Amino acid sequence: MTGAPVLTALHEGWGELVLNRPERRNALAPASARDLREGLAALLQGGARVVLLRGEGGTFCSGLDIDLFQGGAGESHLA
């Protein structure tokens, strides 16, 4: 599956954030961290009172994608 690193869906009274990098076991990349913040803000603004966070493809999250964060490549996106 390809596409956005984080998918967002607003349901009636609740929201869903889906880590969408199953080929990397949903490891967090700089874009994922940014999209999680933006997606959560959008869900809360849309009226979500509960947010479900899950991973696509059978794995929740394997942590940081070390390949992308080595050498400081992702530091500015984490602040």
C-alpha positions in Angstrom: 0.0 0.0 0.0 1.3 3.4 -0.9 0.0 6.9 -0.3 0.0 9.3 2.7 2.1 8.1 5.7 -0.9 8.8 8.0 -4.6 8.5 7.1 -7.3 10.4 9.0 -11.0 9.6 9.2 -13.6 11.5 11.2 -16.6 9.5 12.3 -19.6 10.5 14.4 -18.0 11.7 17.7 -14.7 9.9 17.1 -11.7 10.0 14.9 -9.2 7.5 13.5 -5.5 8.0 12.7 -3.9 5.2 10.8 -0.1 4.8 10.4 0.2 3.9 6.7 3.6 2.6 6.0 3.1 -1.2 6.3 6.1 -1.9 4.0 8.3 -0.4 6.8 6.2 -1.9 9.7 4.7 1.6 10.1 8.0 3.1 11.3 7.8 6.8 11.9 9.4 9.1 9.4 9.6 12.9 9.5 6.4 13.1 7.3 4.6 10.7 9.6 5.4 12.8 12.7 4.1 15.9 10.9 1.0 14.2 9.6 0.2 12.8 13.1 0.2 16.3 14.6 -1.8 17.8 11.8 -4.3 14.9 11.7 -4.9 15.0 15.4 -5.5 18.7 15.3 -8.0 18.3 12.4 -9.9 15.5 14.2 -10.2 17.6 17.4 -11.3 20.6 15.4 -13.9 18.4 13.7 -15.4 17.4 17.0 -13.8 14.1 17.7 -13.9 13.3 21.5 -12.1 10.0 21.1 -9.2 9.1 18.8 -8.2 5.6 17.7 -4.6 5.3 16.7 -3.7 2.1 14.7 -1.3 0.8 12.1 -2.1 -0.5 8.7 -1.1 -4.1 7.7 -1.0 -5.9 11.0 1.8 -3.9 12.8 1.1 -1.0 15.0 4.5 0.8 14.8 8.1 -0.5 14.9 9.4 2.9 16.2 11.5 5.5 14.4 12.6 4.8 10.8 16.3 4.8 11.7 17.3 5.0 8.0 15.6 8.4 7.7 16.6 9.9 11.1 20.3 9.1 11.0 22.5 12.2 10.7 19.8 14.5 11.9 17.6 14.3 8.8 14.4 14.4 10.8 15.2 16.5 13.8 13.5 19.7 12.5 10.2 17.7 12.0 10.0 16.5 15.6 9.8 19.9 17.4 
